[in-house]
């Protein structure tokens, strides 16, 4: 789909601007993204965030287990109404943990991953625009989105711009 849209844009723009000279370039953003992610320690930051979330989950699980153990120690000495109420509370706490807390923390992890990756993509996009503009390119295509890539490969220029 991405390739078709890109092709359509090129066809439309070339048909409306025949008099204008088109200068094409291409860049391998996957290669750059992998190297930039390493440079920016994206994986390490993500793993640290995952560990923090895992600690939160473990803390909540321990708290629930402690509540359960405390209940099991004392339920024989309690009135049956209190036992039923406490049992329902423990079940509700466990259900809330599974249905609310776990999904919320998983969503936070995914959001953090998106944030880190978007930062890398934003840096790449800014560098590509800067190199493209400085060198007078009309279009800069991602090599991964092109069926055929004629023109200049500016991958190394973008890497240099990003300090890679």
CORZI-V275752 format. One record per helix or strand. SS is the DSSP state (alpha for helix, beta for strand). FROM is the first residue (numbers start at 1). LEN is the number of residues. If there is no record, write none. Layout:
ss: {SS	SS}
from: {FROM	FROM}
len: {LEN	LEN}
This chain:
ss: {alpha	beta	alpha	alpha	alpha	beta	alpha	beta	alpha}
from: {2	24	29	42	80	139	143	152	155}
len: {15	4	11	36	55	4	3	2	7}
